[in-house]
Amino acid sequence: MSLSTTLDKIASNREEYSCNVDTLGECTIASPVRHHDFIREGDRVYLTENIAELEYWEKRLGHKPSFERAGPLKKIFHDPSWTRVGILTAGGLCPGLNNVIKGLVEILTFDYGIKTIYGIRFGYAGLSPRYGYQPMMLNSDIVDMIHELGGTILGSSRGQQPTDEMVETLVRMNINVLFCIGGDGSLRCARDIAEECKRRKLSISVVGVPKTIDNDLQFVGRSFGFETAVAEATNVIRSAHMEAKGAYNGIGLVKLMGRDSGFIAAYAAIANPVVNFCLIPEDRFELEGPHGLLAALERRFAADKTHAVVVVAEGAGQKLIEGEEERRDASGNVLKKDIGEFLKRHISEHFKAKGIPCTIKYFDPSYIIRSVPARGTDAIRCYMLARNAVHAAMAGRTNCVIGSVGEWHTLVPIKLATIERQTVSLSSDLWRSVVDATGQGFWFTPDARAAYVP
């Protein structure tokens, strides 16, 4: 959903949604953090830099919506001498998981002097005694080089375990700070743990680090792993382009991640503008008929364009695929029907029936893209998120996730971050840039061939 749509929902449910994060109590312990400019208690950051939007929402909400600024405080809640930490990674793999783990361990160790840091194995399953997964002890030596590896040294899993079981494990292990690195479903589980701890009056901070390669969480800014995924996708698109150009009426078809949000496909199409058609879940395209993809490809070939590159997000075109039963993964997410194989088959059958020569090369790099190490500014983002997560947890903040607005990092209630999936707005500059870069609006027009001037 767009920001304005989400804020409309918040404005209609003011009692349920708040921009303020939960806190365990007053911060009374002097922070051991050295060589830092501490932020002031109560510093806040507006959730958008658009002045007109802020003024509009001030009228709707009665105030300009803002989040608490993240960063180190002079006074903290948890005594580092008695703090025991748990770190877990949940959900699918994503570039940068090890970077975040490394950042958390190093800030906990070097800034706060915390010595007991458990790496919880295989996601939330590691907090359930029924699986018997033994935690790893983490320190700065163990995490020293893990940022050069893809995946996560802790392992991961999907699906929520019984909340009471997980909280009992935290109590039994004397863990009073838990970091959950995960996406929408994983953060919802973290919220359940935090709320159960609150119900039991347990002083346990539960802080999330937003991990969603699809970039579909609200209010957190760009999530880590996304930029690396786009960079890897552009390499695949380059190969698809070469394969397409290597045959007469060649088509390079690339399926990218994006179950409900087409950000990776959209950004990759702009980053490597050899793409001719970008298909995303937010834009319902047709396959048949004068405005359909098959007719658009025909027009392109008829205009002496002897190749085409098609990028499709995994969640696009689901309404076109009939007769398949709905399936869900362990986290409850709907498993999308395979739009890539569907398009490959139907495009091939269409041109064969028309007697038009056509060669299709199909690329599905999903697991390759998500399992590589984070690059460049993405790796920096991982460290900054980890750093601010530690400062928030030690200050007794809980049931929150680290976000960003511009250059500022913020504390966002998990309930707001998971209120609705962030999606590509078809009226945004992003989508207009995609349409301009691909030229697909031209080819989807029935009279495109007559209007084409080489």
N, C-alpha and C positions, 0 to 999 in steps of 0.2 A: 504494500500500500504506500501511497505518497505520504509525505510528512503532514500535509494539511488534512488528509483523510484520517490519519492516526490521531492528530490533535483534536479533530472533531469528536472522535470516540472518547478521548480523555475528557474533553469539555463536558460531554454528556454523562460522564461517570466520575465526577470529581471526588466522591467519597472513596472510590475504589482505587484510583490512580493518583500517585503523588510523585513529584520529582525529588523528594527527600529520601535519602537512604536511611536504613535502620542503623542504630548505634547501640553498643552493648552497655554504655555508661560513660561517665565523665572520665576524661583523660587526665590522670594525676601523676604519671611517672615521667620523669625527665627522659627525653629521647637520647639514646647513645649515638645517634647519627652525627658524624662530624663533617665539617667543611661543606655545609649546605646552607643555602638561604631558605629558611623554613617558610612555608606558606602560613597565612593567618587563618585561624579557625573562623569558619563562616564565609571564606572567599567562595564566590560562585561565578559560573560562566553561563551566559545565555546559550540556549540550545540551538540557535541559528545566528548567523552573522548578517542576515537580511533584516534591515531596520523596518521595512514595511510589514514584514511578517510578524515581527515582534510587537509592533503597534496594534496589528490586527488581533493577535492572541491576547494582548493585554486587555482589549475590550471584551473578548470572549471569556477569559479566565479570571479577570480582575487583577492580574499581575503578569509581568513578563516572565515566561517559563525559563527556569535556569537549573543547572545542576551544580552540586558541590564540586569545587575544584580539587583534583587529586594532587598529592604530593606529600612530602614529609612535614610533620607537625612537631612543635617544640615539646609537647606533652603527648604521651601515648597511653593506651589502655592496658595492653598486655605487657607483663614483666618479661623481658627477654630471657632472664635466668630460668624462668619456669615455663617457657613457651616450647611446645612440641608441635611440629607442623606436618601436615599431610598434603601431598601434591598428586593429582590424578589427571589423566587425559582420557576423554571419552568421545565416542562417535567415530566418524571416518577420519582417515589420515589427512594431513594438511601440511604444506611446507611451513616450517617454523616452529613446530611443536617442541623440538629439542632446544631451540633457541630460548623459548619461554621458560622451559624447565631450568636451563642453565642460568638465565637471568634471575629467576626466583631464588635459586639456591645461593647464588653469589651475593645478592642484596641481603638475604636473610643472614648469611654468614659474615660478610664483611661490614655491613652497616649496623646490624643488630646483635651480632655475636651469638646467634642461635646455633646450637650444635646438634639438636635432634630433629632431623628432617627425614620423614618417611616418603618414599616414592610408592604410591599405591598402585599395584599391578592390575592391568587390564580393566581400567575404567571403574565404574561403580561396583562391578562384580568383586573387586578387590576389597570392598568394605562389607561384603557379605560373607559370614563364616562358612556358608554351605559350599563355597568353591575351594577354600583352603589356599588361596593365593597368598604367599608370604611377601610382605613389603620389602622394598630395597631401602637400604640406608644410603642417603645421598649426602655428598659433601663436594667441596670445590674441586677436588682432584678427580672424582668420578665424572663430573660434568664438564671437565676442562675442554674436551674436543668434540663434544656431542653435537655442537652446532653445525659441524661439517657433514652430519649424517641426516638423511631423510627419515621420515617416520617419527617414532617416539620410543625412547629406551624403556619406557614404562609399559608399553603395550596399551591397547585400547579395546573397547567393546561397546556395543550398542545395547540399549535397554536399561530400564530403571530397576533397581532392586527395592525390596520393602524398606521404606523410609525408617521405620523403627529399628530394623536390623542395622542399618548403616550408622544411625546415631549411637546405638549401643556400642558399635565397634569404635567410634570416636571416643566415647567415654572410657571404654576398656583400655584403649591405647593412650589415654590422657592427652589426646590431640585437642588443642584449643584454637588452632588456625588451620583451615582447609582451603586449598586453592583448587578450583575446578576449571580446567581448560577445555572448553567445548562450545558447541553451537546451540541452536534453539532448544532441542530436546534435552541436552546435557545441562543447560542452564536452568531449565524448568526443574530438573531433578535437584540441582543445587539449591534452588529456591525452597523446595519441599524440605530439604535437610535443615536449612536456616530457620524455616518456620516451626519445624518440630523442636529444634533447639530452643527457640524462643518460648514455645509452649511449655517446655520442661524447665525453663529459666536457667539454661546452660550458657555460660559465657564462652561461646565458640563463634569465632568469626568465619563466615563462609563467603569467599570472594571469588568471582568468576573472571576469567580472561577470555574474551570473545574469540572463538575459533569457528569461522564459517567461510570456507573457500568460496561459497556462492555470494558472499558479501550481503546477506539478506537479513541481518539483525538491525533493529531500529535504534537510533540515537547513539550508536557507538562509533560512528564514522566508518572509515574503511577498515575492515578486519584483516588481521595478518594472514599471509598465505595467498591473498588475492592477487597482488602484483606479480608474484612469482608464477602463479597459475596463468596469468595473461601472457607473461613473457614466454613460458613454455608452449602455450597454445599458438603463439605467433610462429614458432619454429615448425610446428606441425602444419600450419596453414601454408607456410612456404613450401614444404614438401608436397602438399596437396596441389598447390598451384603448378609446380613443375610437372607433376604426374598428369594433370589435366592438359597442360600445354603440349605434352608429349604424344597426344593422340588426337585424331580428328574428331571433333565434337566430344572432347574429353571432359569429364566432370570429376572434380575433386570434392568429395563429400566428407565433412568433418563434424563429428558429434562431440560437443563439449559439455562439461558439467553445468548444471543449472536446473534444479528440479522445478522450482517455482519462480525463480528470478534469473533473468538472462544477462546479468552483468558481465560474466566472463566472455560470453559470445559477443556481446556488444563492444566491449573494450578491445577484444582481440581483433575484431573486424576493422576498428579504427587504427589500431596499432600496426596492422599489416594490411593496408587497404588494397589487397588483390582480391578480396572477397566480393562476390557479385550478389549474393543473397545471404542475409543474416536472419534466421528464424528463431524467435524467442517465445517463451510461454505467454508473455504479456500481450503479444500481437497475434491474434488468431488468424492464421493464413489458410487459404483454400488450396486444395491439391488439384481438383478438377475445375473445369469451366474456364471462361475467358479471362477471369482474374486470378486463376490458379497458378501454382508453381510450375506445373507441367507446360502450360501455355506460355508462361514467361520464359522458360528455357528454350522452347521452340522458337520464340521470337528472337531470342539472342542468337541462336544458331543461324536463323534465316537472315540475320543482318551481318553475316560473315564473321561473327565472333565465334571462333572455332573451339572455345573452351569456356568453362564456368566453374567457379568455386562456390560451394554452398556450405555455410556453417550453420549448424542447428544445435540449440541447447536441448539437453536431454528431456526437459519437461514440455517442449514445444509440440504442438500438433496432436495432443493426446486424444482430442475428440475425433480425429480421423481414423483412429485405430479401434475397430469394433470387435466384439466377440471374445475379448480377453477378460478373465476374471480379475477383480481388484486384489492386489496383494500388498502386504505391509511388512516393513522390516521390524527388527526387535525394538526399535525406538518408537514404533507406531507410525512412521512416515510411509506414505503411499509409494510403493515401488512403481516407477514410471514404466510404461510400455516402451518398447525399443523403437523409438522414432527413427533412428539411424538405419536399421535394417529394413524398416517399413519403407522409407523413402528410397533406399537403394533398390529394393525389389520393384516398387511401383514405377520409378523413373525408367528402369531398364525395360520393364514390360511395356510401358507406354511407347517408347521410341522403337522397340522391336515391332509392335503392332502397326506403327506408322510407316515402317520400312525406312526409318532414318537411322544411319549408323551412329552409335553412341557407346562410349567406354566409360565405366564408372570405377573410380578407385575410392574405397571407403576407409576412413581413419577413425578409430575410437581410442584416443590416448588417455582416457580418464585416469586410470590407475598410475600411468607413467607420470602424469602431471602432478597428482596429489602427493606422490611419495618422494619428491626431490627435496633437497635442502632449500631453505629460504635464501633469497638473493638481495644484495644491496640494501635499499631503503626498507624493504620488507623485513630483513633481519634486524635493522635498527628499530623498526616498529615493535617487533617482538620484545626486545630488551626494554623499551620504554613502557610497554604495557605491564611487563613483569615487575619492573621497578615500582610503578605506581600501585600495583596490586599489593605488594608487600607493605608499602607505607599505609595504605588504606586498612589492611587487616590489622596491623600493629596498633593503629589508632582506634580499634574496636568497631570499625565499620563492618557491616555484614549484609547479606542478602542483596549484594550489589555486583556490578560488572564494570570493568574499566572501559570508558569510551573516550572520544575525542571530538572537539569542535575546533577546527582550524589547528593552531599550534598548542592548544590547551588540552590537557587530559582531565577527564571528569569522572565522577562516580554516578553511575546510573542504576536505579533500582532494577533488579532482574525482571520484575513484573512489567516494566515499561519496555525493556529491551526485547522481550518476547511477546509483546502485545499483538503484533501482526508482522508478517514477513515484509521486509523492505523489497520493493519491486521497481523495475524500470518504468518510469512514466513515459508514455508515448508522446507527451507534449513537451518533454524535456529537451535541453540542448544535446544531451547524450544521444537520445534516439534520433533526433534530427541529424546529428553528425553521422550516425550509422547510415541513415537513408541517403545522405549526400555522398558518403564515401563509397558505398556499394552501388549507387545508382539503381537500386532495386525498384524504386517507385516508378521509374521509367519503363522497365521491362514488364512490370505487372499491369501496365496500361494496355488495353486491347489494341490501340492504334500505334503502339510503339514502333513497329517495323516501318510504318509509313513515315513516321516522324524522324526516324534515325538518319543522321547525316554523318558518314564516316570522316 
